[in-house]
């Protein structure tokens, strides 16, 4: 089944993808410029992400072992990334 995408939705998607790419690519440079330790930066980024996710997926998260596993892997990935840069 092929869905038609309006021009406005396509433009919004392209702009969202470009904004995400810019934010991801500048993350390492921003971490190096910060006057915080690696764990402080990881904690701050996690707090911001938690607030954004709570607003975005409020009430739609099914809590269970798969959710806990993904959260643990993401936390480890973020912490290792921040402390390595």
N, C-alpha and C positions, 0 to 999 in steps of 0.2 A: 504494500500500500504506500503510495507516494503522497506526501503531504506538501501542499503549496505553502511557501514561506513568503510573506509580504516583504516588500522592500524595507519597511521600517524595522521589522523584526530582524532581517538580515543585517542591516546597518548596526542595530543594537548589539547583535551577536559579534560582529567584527570588532566594534569598539570595545566590547567587554574582553574579548580575547587579546586585543592589543594592550589594553590596560593591565591585564594579568601578566602578560609577557614583560612589560616594562617593570612592574613591581617585582616579579621574580628575578629579573636580571640585575636589578639594582640592590637586591637584598644583601648580597655579600659586601658590597661597597659601603652600604649604610651601617652594617655591623662593624666594619673596620673603623669607621669614623666615630662610632659611639664611645663614650667615656665610661662604659659599663663593663663588668666582667661578662664572660660567656654565659654563665648561669643566669645573671640578671637579664641579659638580652633575651635568652630563651624563655625566661619566666614572663617577661613583658610581652613578647610575641605570642605566647600561649594564652595569656590573659585577653589580649585583643582578639585573637582567633576564637576563644571561647565565647566572648560577648557577641561577636558577629554571628557565630553559629547558633547561639541561643535565640537571637532575633530572627534568623533566617529559617531555621527548622523547628521552631517552637512547637512542641506537641507532636511532631512527626518522627521522633527518634524512638526506635524500639530498643530498649535497654536489655542487654543479654551478653553472653560470652563472646559472640562475634563482634559486637560493638566495643567491648572492653579490649579485645585482641587488636582491633584496628587502632583504637586510641593509644594503646601501649606502643605499637610499632611506630605510629606517627610521632609520639612524644620522644621516642628514642632517636628517630631520624632527625627531628628538629634539633634536639639537644646536641647530637653529634655534629650536625652541620654548623651550628652556631659556635660550638667550642673549637671546631677545626679552622674556622676563618677568623 
